[in-house]
Amino acid sequence: MKIVTLTLNPALDKSSSVERLIPEQKMRCTPLQLDAGGGGINVSKGIRKLGGRSTAVFPSGGATGLRLQSILQEADVDIRAHTVQGETRENFSVTETATNLQYRFTMPGPELTEQQAEALLSIVAQLHPDYLVASGSLPPGLPETYYEKVAAFAKKINARFILDTSGAALAAAADEGLYLLKPNLGELSALVGVKKLEMNQVDDAALEVIRQGKCEVVVVSLGPQGALLVTRDGFEHIPAPTAEKRSTVGAGDSMVAGMVWALSEGKSFREMAQIGVACGTAATMNPGTELFHADDVERLLTWIREYGERYRFKDF
């Protein structure tokens, strides 16, 4: 099964740490860490960490874009970059070690025209993916409904479309119909038109999204509580192990990486969600934008499987 990831707003992620953030003073930081970032790119990186392969498709601009490409090539991630004008954006995160609080500075990125986005979709079509994963924000220049167009495009090329985004972009794409959605509670609430969902309402809300034809599978991200897997056949809570949180950057993308890799390997929906939760939890254990370590995923997955078998309340 071939996986292609689409990142319309990639970034060169920079991260560092300092004991305390103090205004108007020079602060001595730890050495800068550079990572290739942006939702879909992170998913491709995660898939590679699991031993799988995917192709990351994204626009690349200027020296920053070339550096991002170089980092991905060094990580043995297959890429298809489309050159655009301007500089690929840079994001910056700083962890205050005295409090373990993380401060994340996210830039908007250069403008991307619809013609340039179409060129990226043409590259995707040439790759003939079984799974197309789009993750992350839309760059300036594209309408907030653009992922709806990507969803229609995925149907045209017979690819199962997995989307991880938010707001109007998510709502528009869901109206077109997707294969899998990974909303958090707030995003799921917006999809069903309510201000807030209580925990005992989440399964019914996710089932309603499926019944409306917005997707076939929903995995509701519950943060440290794990996830709720929902299909037409029922639902199941996937617990998350307790882990020392060092960073949340890339945790959602890591979860998506684990899930799409599992699907490409022919795993069941339950296994897919378990692997996704293990990858997302493992990502929070590492500083900066490092994503997860495969050995942490395996250890956490063993706990999830054992705990889930004891407390599982719905068969899939």
C-alpha positions in Angstrom: 0.0 0.0 0.0 1.5 3.3 -1.1 1.3 6.3 1.2 1.7 9.9 0.0 1.6 12.9 2.4 0.7 16.4 1.3 2.0 19.4 3.2 0.8 22.7 1.8 2.5 24.8 4.5 5.9 23.2 5.4 8.3 24.7 7.9 11.8 24.5 9.1 11.3 23.9 12.9 13.8 25.3 15.2 13.9 24.5 18.9 15.9 25.3 22.0 15.6 25.6 25.7 16.5 28.1 28.4 16.2 28.0 32.2 13.8 31.0 32.3 12.3 33.4 29.9 13.0 36.9 31.1 12.0 40.0 29.1 14.6 42.4 27.9 17.5 40.2 28.9 19.9 38.1 27.0 19.2 34.4 27.7 21.7 31.7 27.1 20.0 28.9 25.2 21.0 25.3 24.5 22.2 24.5 21.0 19.6 24.9 18.3 17.9 21.9 17.0 16.7 21.9 13.4 13.9 19.7 12.1 11.8 19.4 8.9 8.3 20.3 9.9 4.7 20.8 8.8 1.9 18.2 9.4 2.3 15.9 6.4 6.1 16.0 6.5 6.0 15.0 10.2 3.7 12.1 9.2 6.2 10.9 6.6 9.0 11.2 9.2 7.0 9.1 11.6 6.2 6.4 9.1 9.9 6.1 8.3 10.7 5.8 12.0 8.3 2.8 12.1 10.2 1.2 9.2 7.7 2.1 6.5 8.0 4.3 3.5 5.9 7.2 2.1 6.5 10.1 -0.2 6.3 13.6 1.2 4.9 16.2 -1.4 5.3 19.9 -0.5 6.3 23.3 -1.9 9.8 24.4 -1.2 11.1 28.0 -1.3 14.5 29.6 -1.0 17.4 28.5 1.1 15.1 27.5 4.0 13.3 25.1 1.6 16.6 23.6 0.4 17.6 23.0 4.0 14.3 21.3 4.8 14.8 19.0 1.8 18.3 18.2 2.9 17.2 17.2 6.4 14.5 14.9 5.0 17.0 13.3 2.6 19.4 12.7 5.5 16.5 11.0 7.4 15.9 8.7 4.3 12.4 10.2 3.7 11.3 10.1 0.0 10.4 13.6 -1.2 8.9 15.3 -4.2 9.3 19.1 -3.7 7.8 21.7 -6.0 9.9 24.9 -6.1 8.0 28.1 -5.4 9.0 31.7 -4.9 9.7 33.1 -1.5 11.2 31.4 1.6 9.7 28.4 3.3 8.7 29.5 6.7 10.5 28.9 10.0 8.9 28.1 13.3 10.5 28.4 16.7 9.9 26.7 20.1 11.6 27.4 23.4 11.2 25.2 26.5 11.6 26.9 29.8 13.4 24.2 31.8 12.6 25.7 35.2 8.9 25.1 34.6 8.9 22.7 31.7 6.6 25.1 29.8 7.0 25.3 26.1 6.5 28.5 24.0 5.8 28.0 20.4 6.1 30.7 17.7 4.4 29.7 14.5 4.9 31.8 11.3 2.2 32.1 8.6 4.4 30.9 5.7 4.7 32.3 2.1 1.7 32.8 -0.1 0.8 29.7 -2.2 -1.4 30.2 -5.3 -4.1 27.7 -6.3 -2.0 27.1 -9.5 0.9 26.1 -7.4 -1.3 23.9 -5.2 -2.6 22.3 -8.4 0.9 21.5 -9.4 1.4 19.6 -6.1 -1.8 17.6 -6.7 -0.5 16.7 -10.1 2.6 15.3 -8.4 0.4 13.3 -6.0 -1.6 11.9 -9.0 1.6 10.7 -10.6 2.5 8.7 -7.5 -0.8 6.7 -7.5 -1.2 6.5 -3.7 -3.5 4.1 -1.9 -3.5 6.5 1.1 -3.3 10.3 0.8 -2.6 12.1 4.1 -3.0 15.9 4.4 -2.1 17.4 7.7 -1.5 20.9 8.9 -2.6 24.5 8.2 -3.3 26.1 4.9 -0.9 28.8 3.8 -1.8 32.3 2.8 -3.2 32.5 -0.7 -5.4 29.4 -0.5 -9.1 29.6 0.4 -10.0 28.0 3.7 -12.1 25.5 1.8 -9.2 24.1 -0.2 -9.0 20.8 1.6 -12.5 20.2 0.2 -11.0 20.3 -3.3 -8.3 17.8 -2.1 -10.9 15.5 -0.8 -12.7 15.5 -4.2 -9.3 15.0 -5.9 -8.6 11.9 -3.7 -11.9 10.3 -4.7 -11.0 10.9 -8.4 -7.6 9.1 -8.1 -9.1 6.4 -5.8 -7.0 7.2 -2.8 -8.2 6.9 0.8 -8.0 10.4 2.2 -6.9 11.0 5.8 -7.1 14.6 7.0 -5.8 16.2 10.2 -6.6 19.9 10.3 -9.1 22.2 12.0 -11.7 24.9 11.7 -13.4 25.8 8.5 -10.8 23.8 6.5 -11.9 20.6 8.3 -15.6 21.3 8.1 -15.5 21.9 4.3 -13.4 18.8 3.6 -15.7 16.7 5.8 -18.7 17.8 3.7 -17.0 16.4 0.7 -16.3 13.1 2.5 -13.1 11.5 3.8 -11.9 8.1 4.8 -10.6 8.9 8.3 -10.8 11.9 10.6 -8.8 12.5 13.7 -10.5 15.4 15.5 -10.0 16.5 19.1 -13.1 17.2 21.3 -13.3 20.8 20.1 -13.1 19.9 16.5 -15.7 17.1 16.8 -18.0 19.5 18.6 -17.8 22.0 15.7 -18.4 19.2 13.2 -21.7 18.3 14.9 -22.7 21.9 15.6 -22.5 22.1 19.3 -20.4 24.3 21.6 -19.1 21.5 23.9 -19.4 17.8 24.1 -19.4 15.9 27.4 -17.4 12.6 27.4 -20.6 10.5 27.4 -21.7 12.3 24.2 -18.5 11.8 22.2 -19.3 8.3 20.7 -22.8 9.4 19.5 -21.3 12.6 18.0 -18.7 10.6 16.1 -21.3 8.1 14.9 -23.4 11.0 13.7 -20.4 12.3 11.6 -20.1 8.8 10.0 -23.8 8.5 9.4 -23.8 11.9 7.6 -21.2 10.5 5.2 -18.4 12.8 6.3 -16.0 9.9 6.8 -15.8 6.1 7.4 -13.7 6.1 10.5 -13.3 8.6 13.4 -10.5 8.5 15.9 -11.2 11.2 18.5 -8.0 12.4 20.1 -8.4 12.7 23.9 -4.9 13.8 24.8 -3.6 12.1 27.9 -6.8 10.0 28.1 -5.9 8.3 24.8 -8.4 8.1 21.9 -11.9 6.9 21.0 -12.1 4.7 17.9 -15.5 4.9 16.2 -16.9 3.1 13.1 -20.4 2.2 12.0 -20.0 -1.1 13.9 -19.3 0.5 17.3 -16.7 2.3 19.4 -13.8 1.5 21.7 -11.7 3.6 24.1 -8.0 3.2 23.6 -6.2 4.2 26.8 -2.9 6.1 26.8 -0.1 5.2 29.2 1.1 7.8 31.7 4.3 9.4 30.4 6.5 12.3 31.4 5.6 15.1 29.0 8.6 17.0 27.5 7.0 18.4 24.4 3.7 18.2 22.6 5.1 19.3 19.2 4.3 16.7 16.6 2.3 14.5 18.9 -0.8 14.7 16.7 1.2 14.1 13.5 2.9 11.1 15.2 -0.5 9.7 16.0 -1.5 10.0 12.4 1.7 8.5 11.2 1.2 5.4 13.4 -2.4 5.0 12.2 -1.7 5.3 8.5 1.3 3.0 8.7 -0.8 0.4 10.5 -3.5 0.7 7.9 -1.0 0.2 5.1 0.3 -2.9 6.9 -3.2 -4.4 6.9 -3.8 -3.9 10.7 -7.3 -3.9 12.2 -8.9 -0.7 13.2 -8.2 -1.5 16.9 -4.6 -2.1 16.2 -4.5 1.1 14.1 -5.8 3.2 16.9 -3.5 1.5 19.5 -0.4 2.1 17.4 -1.5 5.7 16.9 -1.9 6.4 20.6 1.4 4.7 21.3 3.2 7.0 18.7 1.4 10.1 19.9 2.3 9.4 23.6 5.9 8.5 22.7 6.3 11.8 20.9 5.5 13.8 24.1 8.4 12.1 25.8 11.0 13.8 23.7 12.1 17.5 23.7 11.6 20.0 20.9 10.4 18.7 17.6 12.0 15.3 17.7 8.8 13.2 17.3 9.0 9.7 18.8 11.5 6.8 19.2 10.5 3.4 17.8 11.6 1.5 21.0 9.3 3.8 23.1 6.4 3.1 20.8 6.9 -0.7 21.2 7.1 -0.5 25.0 4.0 1.8 25.2 2.1 -0.4 22.7 2.6 -3.5 24.9 1.0 -1.6 27.8 -1.9 -0.4 25.7 -2.6 -3.9 24.4 -2.5 -5.5 27.9 -4.6 -2.8 29.5 -7.0 -2.7 26.6 -7.7 -6.4 26.8 -8.5 -6.2 30.5 -10.8 -3.2 30.2 -12.1 -3.4 26.6 -15.9 -3.0 26.5 -16.7 -3.2 22.8 -15.5 -5.8 20.2 -14.3 -4.8 16.8 
